[in-house]
Amino acid sequence: LYPNVDFNSGLILKALGIPNEMFAAIFVMGRVPGWLSQWIEQKENAPVKITRPRQLYIGAADQIK
């Protein structure tokens, strides 16, 4: 199991002397642009009820056994 980016970011923020209470706010600031872009896409595609990222596997088909 690999830790996510926030694990390493937390270590860096701690080393910089930023209080633990500020960690969540700093993590959220990095995610806000993505959340806003998803919201804008949802508003533009109003008839679509569920929004999921499109995932297409383009690798070799014989790898799945």
PDBQT receptor file of N, H, CA, C and O in Angstrom, charges set to zero:
ATOM      1  N   LEU A   1       0.853  -1.173   0.000  1.00  0.00    +0.000 N 
ATOM      2  CA  LEU A   1       0.000   0.000   0.000  1.00  0.00    +0.000 C 
ATOM      3  C   LEU A   1       0.896   1.233   0.000  1.00  0.00    +0.000 C 
ATOM      4  O   LEU A   1       1.746   1.395   0.876  1.00  0.00    +0.000 OA
ATOM      5  N   TYR A   2       0.698   2.098  -0.992  1.00  0.00    +0.000 N 
ATOM      6  H   TYR A   2       0.008   1.966  -1.704  1.00  0.00    +0.000 HD
ATOM      7  CA  TYR A   2       1.522   3.296  -1.108  1.00  0.00    +0.000 C 
ATOM      8  C   TYR A   2       0.779   4.505  -0.532  1.00  0.00    +0.000 C 
ATOM      9  O   TYR A   2      -0.420   4.660  -0.764  1.00  0.00    +0.000 OA
ATOM     10  N   PRO A   3       1.480   5.361   0.216  1.00  0.00    +0.000 N 
ATOM     11  CA  PRO A   3       0.807   6.560   0.745  1.00  0.00    +0.000 C 
ATOM     12  C   PRO A   3       0.527   7.548  -0.390  1.00  0.00    +0.000 C 
ATOM     13  O   PRO A   3       1.215   7.555  -1.411  1.00  0.00    +0.000 OA
ATOM     14  N   ASN A   4      -0.493   8.378  -0.190  1.00  0.00    +0.000 N 
ATOM     15  H   ASN A   4      -1.051   8.373   0.640  1.00  0.00    +0.000 HD
ATOM     16  CA  ASN A   4      -0.797   9.382  -1.211  1.00  0.00    +0.000 C 
ATOM     17  C   ASN A   4       0.129  10.585  -1.064  1.00  0.00    +0.000 C 
ATOM     18  O   ASN A   4       0.978  10.620  -0.173  1.00  0.00    +0.000 OA
ATOM     19  N   VAL A   5      -0.037  11.555  -1.930  1.00  0.00    +0.000 N 
ATOM     20  H   VAL A   5      -0.727  11.526  -2.654  1.00  0.00    +0.000 HD
ATOM     21  CA  VAL A   5       0.830  12.733  -1.950  1.00  0.00    +0.000 C 
ATOM     22  C   VAL A   5       0.735  13.524  -0.647  1.00  0.00    +0.000 C 
ATOM     23  O   VAL A   5       1.717  14.125  -0.211  1.00  0.00    +0.000 OA
ATOM     24  N   ASP A   6      -0.442  13.523  -0.026  1.00  0.00    +0.000 N 
ATOM     25  H   ASP A   6      -1.240  13.034  -0.380  1.00  0.00    +0.000 HD
ATOM     26  CA  ASP A   6      -0.619  14.292   1.209  1.00  0.00    +0.000 C 
ATOM     27  C   ASP A   6       0.316  13.823   2.319  1.00  0.00    +0.000 C 
ATOM     28  O   ASP A   6       0.690  14.612   3.187  1.00  0.00    +0.000 OA
ATOM     29  N   PHE A   7       0.694  12.551   2.299  1.00  0.00    +0.000 N 
ATOM     30  H   PHE A   7       0.390  11.910   1.594  1.00  0.00    +0.000 HD
ATOM     31  CA  PHE A   7       1.612  12.045   3.325  1.00  0.00    +0.000 C 
ATOM     32  C   PHE A   7       2.946  12.784   3.236  1.00  0.00    +0.000 C 
ATOM     33  O   PHE A   7       3.443  13.301   4.236  1.00  0.00    +0.000 OA
ATOM     34  N   ASN A   8       3.522  12.830   2.032  1.00  0.00    +0.000 N 
ATOM     35  H   ASN A   8       3.118  12.410   1.220  1.00  0.00    +0.000 HD
ATOM     36  CA  ASN A   8       4.807  13.522   1.854  1.00  0.00    +0.000 C 
ATOM     37  C   ASN A   8       4.656  15.019   2.047  1.00  0.00    +0.000 C 
ATOM     38  O   ASN A   8       5.542  15.661   2.612  1.00  0.00    +0.000 OA
ATOM     39  N   SER A   9       3.547  15.587   1.588  1.00  0.00    +0.000 N 
ATOM     40  H   SER A   9       2.827  15.066   1.129  1.00  0.00    +0.000 HD
ATOM     41  CA  SER A   9       3.315  17.017   1.762  1.00  0.00    +0.000 C 
ATOM     42  C   SER A   9       3.241  17.370   3.240  1.00  0.00    +0.000 C 
ATOM     43  O   SER A   9       3.738  18.415   3.660  1.00  0.00    +0.000 OA
ATOM     44  N   GLY A  10       2.625  16.505   4.023  1.00  0.00    +0.000 N 
ATOM     45  H   GLY A  10       2.221  15.656   3.683  1.00  0.00    +0.000 HD
ATOM     46  CA  GLY A  10       2.530  16.744   5.459  1.00  0.00    +0.000 C 
ATOM     47  C   GLY A  10       3.900  16.795   6.113  1.00  0.00    +0.000 C 
ATOM     48  O   GLY A  10       4.145  17.618   6.996  1.00  0.00    +0.000 OA
ATOM     49  N   LEU A  11       4.789  15.919   5.681  1.00  0.00    +0.000 N 
ATOM     50  H   LEU A  11       4.591  15.250   4.964  1.00  0.00    +0.000 HD
ATOM     51  CA  LEU A  11       6.152  15.935   6.227  1.00  0.00    +0.000 C 
ATOM     52  C   LEU A  11       6.863  17.243   5.884  1.00  0.00    +0.000 C 
ATOM     53  O   LEU A  11       7.563  17.818   6.718  1.00  0.00    +0.000 OA
ATOM     54  N   ILE A  12       6.676  17.698   4.665  1.00  0.00    +0.000 N 
ATOM     55  H   ILE A  12       6.107  17.231   3.988  1.00  0.00    +0.000 HD
ATOM     56  CA  ILE A  12       7.312  18.950   4.236  1.00  0.00    +0.000 C 
ATOM     57  C   ILE A  12       6.731  20.135   5.003  1.00  0.00    +0.000 C 
ATOM     58  O   ILE A  12       7.474  21.005   5.457  1.00  0.00    +0.000 OA
ATOM     59  N   LEU A  13       5.414  20.170   5.149  1.00  0.00    +0.000 N 
ATOM     60  H   LEU A  13       4.811  19.463   4.781  1.00  0.00    +0.000 HD
ATOM     61  CA  LEU A  13       4.782  21.266   5.882  1.00  0.00    +0.000 C 
ATOM     62  C   LEU A  13       5.248  21.288   7.340  1.00  0.00    +0.000 C 
ATOM     63  O   LEU A  13       5.476  22.352   7.917  1.00  0.00    +0.000 OA
ATOM     64  N   LYS A  14       5.383  20.109   7.916  1.00  0.00    +0.000 N 
ATOM     65  H   LYS A  14       5.197  19.245   7.447  1.00  0.00    +0.000 HD
ATOM     66  CA  LYS A  14       5.875  20.013   9.304  1.00  0.00    +0.000 C 
ATOM     67  C   LYS A  14       7.305  20.554   9.399  1.00  0.00    +0.000 C 
ATOM     68  O   LYS A  14       7.642  21.280  10.334  1.00  0.00    +0.000 OA
ATOM     69  N   ALA A  15       8.139  20.191   8.420  1.00  0.00    +0.000 N 
ATOM     70  H   ALA A  15       7.865  19.601   7.660  1.00  0.00    +0.000 HD
ATOM     71  CA  ALA A  15       9.531  20.653   8.416  1.00  0.00    +0.000 C 
ATOM     72  C   ALA A  15       9.616  22.167   8.244  1.00  0.00    +0.000 C 
ATOM     73  O   ALA A  15      10.551  22.802   8.731  1.00  0.00    +0.000 OA
ATOM     74  N   LEU A  16       8.633  22.745   7.546  1.00  0.00    +0.000 N 
ATOM     75  H   LEU A  16       7.873  22.230   7.150  1.00  0.00    +0.000 HD
ATOM     76  CA  LEU A  16       8.611  24.194   7.362  1.00  0.00    +0.000 C 
ATOM     77  C   LEU A  16       8.068  24.935   8.579  1.00  0.00    +0.000 C 
ATOM     78  O   LEU A  16       8.091  26.165   8.624  1.00  0.00    +0.000 OA
ATOM     79  N   GLY A  17       7.578  24.182   9.567  1.00  0.00    +0.000 N 
ATOM     80  H   GLY A  17       7.559  23.183   9.530  1.00  0.00    +0.000 HD
ATOM     81  CA  GLY A  17       7.093  24.787  10.793  1.00  0.00    +0.000 C 
ATOM     82  C   GLY A  17       5.647  25.265  10.722  1.00  0.00    +0.000 C 
ATOM     83  O   GLY A  17       5.214  26.064  11.553  1.00  0.00    +0.000 OA
ATOM     84  N   ILE A  18       4.901  24.783   9.737  1.00  0.00    +0.000 N 
ATOM     85  H   ILE A  18       5.252  24.135   9.061  1.00  0.00    +0.000 HD
ATOM     86  CA  ILE A  18       3.489  25.174   9.609  1.00  0.00    +0.000 C 
ATOM     87  C   ILE A  18       2.678  24.375  10.623  1.00  0.00    +0.000 C 
ATOM     88  O   ILE A  18       2.868  23.164  10.740  1.00  0.00    +0.000 OA
ATOM     89  N   PRO A  19       1.779  25.027  11.360  1.00  0.00    +0.000 N 
ATOM     90  CA  PRO A  19       0.994  24.331  12.384  1.00  0.00    +0.000 C 
ATOM     91  C   PRO A  19       0.092  23.245  11.781  1.00  0.00    +0.000 C 
ATOM     92  O   PRO A  19      -0.420  23.398  10.672  1.00  0.00    +0.000 OA
ATOM     93  N   ASN A  20      -0.090  22.171  12.511  1.00  0.00    +0.000 N 
ATOM     94  H   ASN A  20       0.327  22.047  13.412  1.00  0.00    +0.000 HD
ATOM     95  CA  ASN A  20      -0.926  21.060  12.047  1.00  0.00    +0.000 C 
ATOM     96  C   ASN A  20      -2.340  21.503  11.695  1.00  0.00    +0.000 C 
ATOM     97  O   ASN A  20      -2.965  20.930  10.803  1.00  0.00    +0.000 OA
ATOM     98  N   GLU A  21      -2.845  22.510  12.382  1.00  0.00    +0.000 N 
ATOM     99  H   GLU A  21      -2.337  22.975  13.106  1.00  0.00    +0.000 HD
ATOM    100  CA  GLU A  21      -4.204  22.986  12.139  1.00  0.00    +0.000 C 
ATOM    101  C   GLU A  21      -4.367  23.566  10.739  1.00  0.00    +0.000 C 
ATOM    102  O   GLU A  21      -5.485  23.655  10.233  1.00  0.00    +0.000 OA
ATOM    103  N   MET A  22      -3.264  23.959  10.113  1.00  0.00    +0.000 N 
ATOM    104  H   MET A  22      -2.356  23.887  10.524  1.00  0.00    +0.000 HD
ATOM    105  CA  MET A  22      -3.319  24.560   8.777  1.00  0.00    +0.000 C 
ATOM    106  C   MET A  22      -3.200  23.534   7.657  1.00  0.00    +0.000 C 
ATOM    107  O   MET A  22      -3.445  23.867   6.497  1.00  0.00    +0.000 OA
ATOM    108  N   PHE A  23      -2.828  22.289   7.973  1.00  0.00    +0.000 N 
ATOM    109  H   PHE A  23      -2.628  22.018   8.915  1.00  0.00    +0.000 HD
ATOM    110  CA  PHE A  23      -2.592  21.277   6.946  1.00  0.00    +0.000 C 
ATOM    111  C   PHE A  23      -3.816  21.072   6.059  1.00  0.00    +0.000 C 
ATOM    112  O   PHE A  23      -3.699  21.096   4.834  1.00  0.00    +0.000 OA
ATOM    113  N   ALA A  24      -4.975  20.874   6.654  1.00  0.00    +0.000 N 
ATOM    114  H   ALA A  24      -5.070  20.855   7.649  1.00  0.00    +0.000 HD
ATOM    115  CA  ALA A  24      -6.185  20.598   5.870  1.00  0.00    +0.000 C 
ATOM    116  C   ALA A  24      -6.495  21.758   4.925  1.00  0.00    +0.000 C 
ATOM    117  O   ALA A  24      -6.850  21.541   3.767  1.00  0.00    +0.000 OA
ATOM    118  N   ALA A  25      -6.362  22.973   5.417  1.00  0.00    +0.000 N 
ATOM    119  H   ALA A  25      -6.074  23.148   6.358  1.00  0.00    +0.000 HD
ATOM    120  CA  ALA A  25      -6.635  24.138   4.563  1.00  0.00    +0.000 C 
ATOM    121  C   ALA A  25      -5.666  24.204   3.388  1.00  0.00    +0.000 C 
ATOM    122  O   ALA A  25      -6.068  24.537   2.273  1.00  0.00    +0.000 OA
ATOM    123  N   ILE A  26      -4.416  23.897   3.623  1.00  0.00    +0.000 N 
ATOM    124  H   ILE A  26      -4.090  23.627   4.529  1.00  0.00    +0.000 HD
ATOM    125  CA  ILE A  26      -3.420  23.929   2.552  1.00  0.00    +0.000 C 
ATOM    126  C   ILE A  26      -3.688  22.815   1.541  1.00  0.00    +0.000 C 
ATOM    127  O   ILE A  26      -3.558  23.036   0.337  1.00  0.00    +0.000 OA
ATOM    128  N   PHE A  27      -4.060  21.623   2.011  1.00  0.00    +0.000 N 
ATOM    129  H   PHE A  27      -4.166  21.444   2.989  1.00  0.00    +0.000 HD
ATOM    130  CA  PHE A  27      -4.370  20.520   1.098  1.00  0.00    +0.000 C 
ATOM    131  C   PHE A  27      -5.588  20.871   0.239  1.00  0.00    +0.000 C 
ATOM    132  O   PHE A  27      -5.617  20.566  -0.953  1.00  0.00    +0.000 OA
ATOM    133  N   VAL A  28      -6.578  21.502   0.837  1.00  0.00    +0.000 N 
ATOM    134  H   VAL A  28      -6.554  21.749   1.806  1.00  0.00    +0.000 HD
ATOM    135  CA  VAL A  28      -7.802  21.869   0.111  1.00  0.00    +0.000 C 
ATOM    136  C   VAL A  28      -7.496  22.896  -0.977  1.00  0.00    +0.000 C 
ATOM    137  O   VAL A  28      -8.063  22.823  -2.067  1.00  0.00    +0.000 OA
ATOM    138  N   MET A  29      -6.610  23.849  -0.696  1.00  0.00    +0.000 N 
ATOM    139  H   MET A  29      -6.150  23.908   0.190  1.00  0.00    +0.000 HD
ATOM    140  CA  MET A  29      -6.299  24.884  -1.689  1.00  0.00    +0.000 C 
ATOM    141  C   MET A  29      -5.792  24.269  -2.997  1.00  0.00    +0.000 C 
ATOM    142  O   MET A  29      -6.065  24.802  -4.073  1.00  0.00    +0.000 OA
ATOM    143  N   GLY A  30      -5.068  23.170  -2.917  1.00  0.00    +0.000 N 
ATOM    144  H   GLY A  30      -4.846  22.738  -2.043  1.00  0.00    +0.000 HD
ATOM    145  CA  GLY A  30      -4.574  22.510  -4.116  1.00  0.00    +0.000 C 
ATOM    146  C   GLY A  30      -5.655  21.761  -4.874  1.00  0.00    +0.000 C 
ATOM    147  O   GLY A  30      -5.507  21.498  -6.067  1.00  0.00    +0.000 OA
ATOM    148  N   ARG A  31      -6.736  21.416  -4.198  1.00  0.00    +0.000 N 
ATOM    149  H   ARG A  31      -6.856  21.630  -3.228  1.00  0.00    +0.000 HD
ATOM    150  CA  ARG A  31      -7.806  20.654  -4.832  1.00  0.00    +0.000 C 
ATOM    151  C   ARG A  31      -8.937  21.519  -5.381  1.00  0.00    +0.000 C 
ATOM    152  O   ARG A  31      -9.710  21.069  -6.226  1.00  0.00    +0.000 OA
ATOM    153  N   VAL A  32      -9.033  22.742  -4.907  1.00  0.00    +0.000 N 
ATOM    154  H   VAL A  32      -8.405  23.107  -4.220  1.00  0.00    +0.000 HD
ATOM    155  CA  VAL A  32     -10.136  23.624  -5.310  1.00  0.00    +0.000 C 
ATOM    156  C   VAL A  32     -10.220  23.803  -6.826  1.00  0.00    +0.000 C 
ATOM    157  O   VAL A  32     -11.326  23.729  -7.363  1.00  0.00    +0.000 OA
ATOM    158  N   PRO A  33      -9.113  24.035  -7.554  1.00  0.00    +0.000 N 
ATOM    159  CA  PRO A  33      -9.247  24.190  -9.011  1.00  0.00    +0.000 C 
ATOM    160  C   PRO A  33      -9.870  22.954  -9.683  1.00  0.00    +0.000 C 
ATOM    161  O   PRO A  33     -10.678  23.094 -10.602  1.00  0.00    +0.000 OA
ATOM    162  N   GLY A  34      -9.507  21.776  -9.239  1.00  0.00    +0.000 N 
ATOM    163  H   GLY A  34      -8.851  21.663  -8.493  1.00  0.00    +0.000 HD
ATOM    164  CA  GLY A  34     -10.087  20.556  -9.805  1.00  0.00    +0.000 C 
ATOM    165  C   GLY A  34     -11.561  20.427  -9.484  1.00  0.00    +0.000 C 
ATOM    166  O   GLY A  34     -12.356  20.051 -10.345  1.00  0.00    +0.000 OA
ATOM    167  N   TRP A  35     -11.932  20.736  -8.248  1.00  0.00    +0.000 N 
ATOM    168  H   TRP A  35     -11.286  21.041  -7.549  1.00  0.00    +0.000 HD
ATOM    169  CA  TRP A  35     -13.341  20.683  -7.851  1.00  0.00    +0.000 C 
ATOM    170  C   TRP A  35     -14.161  21.677  -8.660  1.00  0.00    +0.000 C 
ATOM    171  O   TRP A  35     -15.259  21.359  -9.119  1.00  0.00    +0.000 OA
ATOM    172  N   LEU A  36     -13.623  22.887  -8.833  1.00  0.00    +0.000 N 
ATOM    173  H   LEU A  36     -12.732  23.145  -8.461  1.00  0.00    +0.000 HD
ATOM    174  CA  LEU A  36     -14.342  23.908  -9.599  1.00  0.00    +0.000 C 
ATOM    175  C   LEU A  36     -14.494  23.509 -11.066  1.00  0.00    +0.000 C 
ATOM    176  O   LEU A  36     -15.557  23.703 -11.655  1.00  0.00    +0.000 OA
ATOM    177  N   SER A  37     -13.440  22.956 -11.653  1.00  0.00    +0.000 N 
ATOM    178  H   SER A  37     -12.576  22.799 -11.174  1.00  0.00    +0.000 HD
ATOM    179  CA  SER A  37     -13.547  22.545 -13.055  1.00  0.00    +0.000 C 
ATOM    180  C   SER A  37     -14.552  21.409 -13.214  1.00  0.00    +0.000 C 
ATOM    181  O   SER A  37     -15.284  21.377 -14.204  1.00  0.00    +0.000 OA
ATOM    182  N   GLN A  38     -14.605  20.479 -12.269  1.00  0.00    +0.000 N 
ATOM    183  H   GLN A  38     -14.011  20.505 -11.465  1.00  0.00    +0.000 HD
ATOM    184  CA  GLN A  38     -15.610  19.415 -12.314  1.00  0.00    +0.000 C 
ATOM    185  C   GLN A  38     -17.008  20.001 -12.196  1.00  0.00    +0.000 C 
ATOM    186  O   GLN A  38     -17.916  19.570 -12.907  1.00  0.00    +0.000 OA
ATOM    187  N   TRP A  39     -17.199  20.969 -11.320  1.00  0.00    +0.000 N 
ATOM    188  H   TRP A  39     -16.462  21.319 -10.743  1.00  0.00    +0.000 HD
ATOM    189  CA  TRP A  39     -18.496  21.594 -11.124  1.00  0.00    +0.000 C 
ATOM    190  C   TRP A  39     -18.942  22.320 -12.400  1.00  0.00    +0.000 C 
ATOM    191  O   TRP A  39     -20.101  22.230 -12.805  1.00  0.00    +0.000 OA
ATOM    192  N   ILE A  40     -17.998  23.043 -13.028  1.00  0.00    +0.000 N 
ATOM    193  H   ILE A  40     -17.057  23.116 -12.699  1.00  0.00    +0.000 HD
ATOM    194  CA  ILE A  40     -18.315  23.751 -14.273  1.00  0.00    +0.000 C 
ATOM    195  C   ILE A  40     -18.707  22.762 -15.366  1.00  0.00    +0.000 C 
ATOM    196  O   ILE A  40     -19.670  22.999 -16.095  1.00  0.00    +0.000 OA
ATOM    197  N   GLU A  41     -17.965  21.644 -15.489  1.00  0.00    +0.000 N 
ATOM    198  H   GLU A  41     -17.183  21.452 -14.897  1.00  0.00    +0.000 HD
ATOM    199  CA  GLU A  41     -18.305  20.623 -16.478  1.00  0.00    +0.000 C 
ATOM    200  C   GLU A  41     -19.686  20.045 -16.203  1.00  0.00    +0.000 C 
ATOM    201  O   GLU A  41     -20.454  19.814 -17.137  1.00  0.00    +0.000 OA
ATOM    202  N   GLN A  42     -20.010  19.810 -14.946  1.00  0.00    +0.000 N 
ATOM    203  H   GLN A  42     -19.386  19.998 -14.187  1.00  0.00    +0.000 HD
ATOM    204  CA  GLN A  42     -21.319  19.286 -14.592  1.00  0.00    +0.000 C 
ATOM    205  C   GLN A  42     -22.423  20.256 -14.982  1.00  0.00    +0.000 C 
ATOM    206  O   GLN A  42     -23.468  19.845 -15.486  1.00  0.00    +0.000 OA
ATOM    207  N   LYS A  43     -22.190  21.552 -14.747  1.00  0.00    +0.000 N 
ATOM    208  H   LYS A  43     -21.341  21.886 -14.338  1.00  0.00    +0.000 HD
ATOM    209  CA  LYS A  43     -23.190  22.561 -15.096  1.00  0.00    +0.000 C 
ATOM    210  C   LYS A  43     -23.395  22.628 -16.615  1.00  0.00    +0.000 C 
ATOM    211  O   LYS A  43     -24.516  22.828 -17.083  1.00  0.00    +0.000 OA
ATOM    212  N   GLU A  44     -22.315  22.460 -17.380  1.00  0.00    +0.000 N 
ATOM    213  H   GLU A  44     -21.404  22.297 -17.000  1.00  0.00    +0.000 HD
ATOM    214  CA  GLU A  44     -22.413  22.508 -18.843  1.00  0.00    +0.000 C 
ATOM    215  C   GLU A  44     -23.111  21.275 -19.404  1.00  0.00    +0.000 C 
ATOM    216  O   GLU A  44     -23.767  21.360 -20.442  1.00  0.00    +0.000 OA
ATOM    217  N   ASN A  45     -22.980  20.139 -18.740  1.00  0.00    +0.000 N 
ATOM    218  H   ASN A  45     -22.447  20.070 -17.896  1.00  0.00    +0.000 HD
ATOM    219  CA  ASN A  45     -23.607  18.890 -19.173  1.00  0.00    +0.000 C 
ATOM    220  C   ASN A  45     -24.774  18.569 -18.254  1.00  0.00    +0.000 C 
ATOM    221  O   ASN A  45     -24.799  17.510 -17.626  1.00  0.00    +0.000 OA
ATOM    222  N   ALA A  46     -25.733  19.470 -18.172  1.00  0.00    +0.000 N 
ATOM    223  H   ALA A  46     -25.713  20.330 -18.682  1.00  0.00    +0.000 HD
ATOM    224  CA  ALA A  46     -26.844  19.356 -17.220  1.00  0.00    +0.000 C 
ATOM    225  C   ALA A  46     -27.632  18.045 -17.311  1.00  0.00    +0.000 C 
ATOM    226  O   ALA A  46     -27.998  17.505 -16.267  1.00  0.00    +0.000 OA
ATOM    227  N   PRO A  47     -27.915  17.499 -18.514  1.00  0.00    +0.000 N 
ATOM    228  CA  PRO A  47     -28.706  16.267 -18.544  1.00  0.00    +0.000 C 
ATOM    229  C   PRO A  47     -27.997  15.045 -17.945  1.00  0.00    +0.000 C 
ATOM    230  O   PRO A  47     -28.657  14.079 -17.560  1.00  0.00    +0.000 OA
ATOM    231  N   VAL A  48     -26.686  15.075 -17.864  1.00  0.00    +0.000 N 
ATOM    232  H   VAL A  48     -26.150  15.860 -18.176  1.00  0.00    +0.000 HD
ATOM    233  CA  VAL A  48     -25.927  13.945 -17.329  1.00  0.00    +0.000 C 
ATOM    234  C   VAL A  48     -26.031  13.962 -15.809  1.00  0.00    +0.000 C 
ATOM    235  O   VAL A  48     -25.640  14.937 -15.168  1.00  0.00    +0.000 OA
ATOM    236  N   LYS A  49     -26.556  12.888 -15.232  1.00  0.00    +0.000 N 
ATOM    237  H   LYS A  49     -26.875  12.096 -15.752  1.00  0.00    +0.000 HD
ATOM    238  CA  LYS A  49     -26.766  12.842 -13.774  1.00  0.00    +0.000 C 
ATOM    239  C   LYS A  49     -25.498  12.444 -13.015  1.00  0.00    +0.000 C 
ATOM    240  O   LYS A  49     -25.206  13.003 -11.957  1.00  0.00    +0.000 OA
ATOM    241  N   ILE A  50     -24.740  11.476 -13.556  1.00  0.00    +0.000 N 
ATOM    242  H   ILE A  50     -24.977  11.023 -14.415  1.00  0.00    +0.000 HD
ATOM    243  CA  ILE A  50     -23.548  10.978 -12.870  1.00  0.00    +0.000 C 
ATOM    244  C   ILE A  50     -22.325  11.375 -13.690  1.00  0.00    +0.000 C 
ATOM    245  O   ILE A  50     -22.273  11.142 -14.898  1.00  0.00    +0.000 OA
ATOM    246  N   THR A  51     -21.356  11.967 -13.031  1.00  0.00    +0.000 N 
ATOM    247  H   THR A  51     -21.398  12.156 -12.050  1.00  0.00    +0.000 HD
ATOM    248  CA  THR A  51     -20.134  12.377 -13.713  1.00  0.00    +0.000 C 
ATOM    249  C   THR A  51     -18.994  11.480 -13.260  1.00  0.00    +0.000 C 
ATOM    250  O   THR A  51     -18.684  11.394 -12.072  1.00  0.00    +0.000 OA
ATOM    251  N   ARG A  52     -18.383  10.822 -14.214  1.00  0.00    +0.000 N 
ATOM    252  H   ARG A  52     -18.635  10.891 -15.179  1.00  0.00    +0.000 HD
ATOM    253  CA  ARG A  52     -17.214   9.979 -13.923  1.00  0.00    +0.000 C 
ATOM    254  C   ARG A  52     -16.145  10.276 -14.956  1.00  0.00    +0.000 C 
ATOM    255  O   ARG A  52     -16.465  10.558 -16.111  1.00  0.00    +0.000 OA
ATOM    256  N   PRO A  53     -14.887  10.219 -14.566  1.00  0.00    +0.000 N 
ATOM    257  CA  PRO A  53     -13.833  10.424 -15.565  1.00  0.00    +0.000 C 
ATOM    258  C   PRO A  53     -13.859   9.294 -16.592  1.00  0.00    +0.000 C 
ATOM    259  O   PRO A  53     -14.141   8.142 -16.262  1.00  0.00    +0.000 OA
ATOM    260  N   ARG A  54     -13.566   9.637 -17.818  1.00  0.00    +0.000 N 
ATOM    261  H   ARG A  54     -13.338  10.573 -18.087  1.00  0.00    +0.000 HD
ATOM    262  CA  ARG A  54     -13.557   8.639 -18.885  1.00  0.00    +0.000 C 
ATOM    263  C   ARG A  54     -12.237   7.886 -18.827  1.00  0.00    +0.000 C 
ATOM    264  O   ARG A  54     -11.164   8.490 -18.829  1.00  0.00    +0.000 OA
ATOM    265  N   GLN A  55     -12.325   6.565 -18.774  1.00  0.00    +0.000 N 
ATOM    266  H   GLN A  55     -13.197   6.074 -18.772  1.00  0.00    +0.000 HD
ATOM    267  CA  GLN A  55     -11.131   5.735 -18.712  1.00  0.00    +0.000 C 
ATOM    268  C   GLN A  55     -11.178   4.730 -19.843  1.00  0.00    +0.000 C 
ATOM    269  O   GLN A  55     -12.093   3.911 -19.924  1.00  0.00    +0.000 OA
ATOM    270  N   LEU A  56     -10.193   4.796 -20.707  1.00  0.00    +0.000 N 
ATOM    271  H   LEU A  56      -9.449   5.461 -20.641  1.00  0.00    +0.000 HD
ATOM    272  CA  LEU A  56     -10.088   3.859 -21.812  1.00  0.00    +0.000 C 
ATOM    273  C   LEU A  56      -8.742   3.157 -21.728  1.00  0.00    +0.000 C 
ATOM    274  O   LEU A  56      -7.692   3.798 -21.694  1.00  0.00    +0.000 OA
ATOM    275  N   TYR A  57      -8.789   1.825 -21.693  1.00  0.00    +0.000 N 
ATOM    276  H   TYR A  57      -9.642   1.304 -21.720  1.00  0.00    +0.000 HD
ATOM    277  CA  TYR A  57      -7.542   1.062 -21.678  1.00  0.00    +0.000 C 
ATOM    278  C   TYR A  57      -7.059   0.924 -23.112  1.00  0.00    +0.000 C 
ATOM    279  O   TYR A  57      -7.778   0.399 -23.963  1.00  0.00    +0.000 OA
ATOM    280  N   ILE A  58      -5.842   1.393 -23.387  1.00  0.00    +0.000 N 
ATOM    281  H   ILE A  58      -5.258   1.819 -22.696  1.00  0.00    +0.000 HD
ATOM    282  CA  ILE A  58      -5.330   1.337 -24.746  1.00  0.00    +0.000 C 
ATOM    283  C   ILE A  58      -4.106   0.424 -24.860  1.00  0.00    +0.000 C 
ATOM    284  O   ILE A  58      -3.408   0.428 -25.874  1.00  0.00    +0.000 OA
ATOM    285  N   GLY A  59      -3.863  -0.342 -23.823  1.00  0.00    +0.000 N 
ATOM    286  H   GLY A  59      -4.430  -0.345 -22.999  1.00  0.00    +0.000 HD
ATOM    287  CA  GLY A  59      -2.705  -1.246 -23.824  1.00  0.00    +0.000 C 
ATOM    288  C   GLY A  59      -2.999  -2.543 -24.561  1.00  0.00    +0.000 C 
ATOM    289  O   GLY A  59      -4.050  -2.700 -25.183  1.00  0.00    +0.000 OA
ATOM    290  N   ALA A  60      -2.066  -3.450 -24.479  1.00  0.00    +0.000 N 
ATOM    291  H   ALA A  60      -1.213  -3.322 -23.974  1.00  0.00    +0.000 HD
ATOM    292  CA  ALA A  60      -2.207  -4.743 -25.171  1.00  0.00    +0.000 C 
ATOM    293  C   ALA A  60      -3.326  -5.548 -24.526  1.00  0.00    +0.000 C 
ATOM    294  O   ALA A  60      -3.396  -5.662 -23.303  1.00  0.00    +0.000 OA
ATOM    295  N   ALA A  61      -4.189  -6.097 -25.349  1.00  0.00    +0.000 N 
ATOM    296  H   ALA A  61      -4.132  -6.004 -26.343  1.00  0.00    +0.000 HD
ATOM    297  CA  ALA A  61      -5.343  -6.844 -24.852  1.00  0.00    +0.000 C 
ATOM    298  C   ALA A  61      -4.943  -8.191 -24.251  1.00  0.00    +0.000 C 
ATOM    299  O   ALA A  61      -5.633  -8.697 -23.366  1.00  0.00    +0.000 OA
ATOM    300  N   ASP A  62      -3.839  -8.779 -24.718  1.00  0.00    +0.000 N 
ATOM    301  H   ASP A  62      -3.278  -8.368 -25.437  1.00  0.00    +0.000 HD
ATOM    302  CA  ASP A  62      -3.463 -10.118 -24.234  1.00  0.00    +0.000 C 
ATOM    303  C   ASP A  62      -2.806 -10.106 -22.855  1.00  0.00    +0.000 C 
ATOM    304  O   ASP A  62      -2.470 -11.170 -22.336  1.00  0.00    +0.000 OA
ATOM    305  N   GLN A  63      -2.615  -8.944 -22.253  1.00  0.00    +0.000 N 
ATOM    306  H   GLN A  63      -2.888  -8.080 -22.675  1.00  0.00    +0.000 HD
ATOM    307  CA  GLN A  63      -2.024  -8.887 -20.905  1.00  0.00    +0.000 C 
ATOM    308  C   GLN A  63      -3.013  -9.305 -19.838  1.00  0.00    +0.000 C 
ATOM    309  O   GLN A  63      -2.605  -9.753 -18.767  1.00  0.00    +0.000 OA
ATOM    310  N   ILE A  64      -4.287  -9.173 -20.099  1.00  0.00    +0.000 N 
ATOM    311  H   ILE A  64      -4.618  -8.809 -20.970  1.00  0.00    +0.000 HD
ATOM    312  CA  ILE A  64      -5.314  -9.534 -19.130  1.00  0.00    +0.000 C 
ATOM    313  C   ILE A  64      -5.634 -11.014 -19.305  1.00  0.00    +0.000 C 
ATOM    314  O   ILE A  64      -6.184 -11.424 -20.328  1.00  0.00    +0.000 OA
ATOM    315  N   LYS A  65      -5.285 -11.811 -18.295  1.00  0.00    +0.000 N 
ATOM    316  H   LYS A  65      -4.839 -11.479 -17.464  1.00  0.00    +0.000 HD
ATOM    317  CA  LYS A  65      -5.530 -13.272 -18.399  1.00  0.00    +0.000 C 
ATOM    318  C   LYS A  65      -6.236 -13.750 -17.172  1.00  0.00    +0.000 C 
ATOM    319  O   LYS A  65      -6.536 -14.938 -17.055  1.00  0.00    +0.000 OA
TER     320      LYS A  65
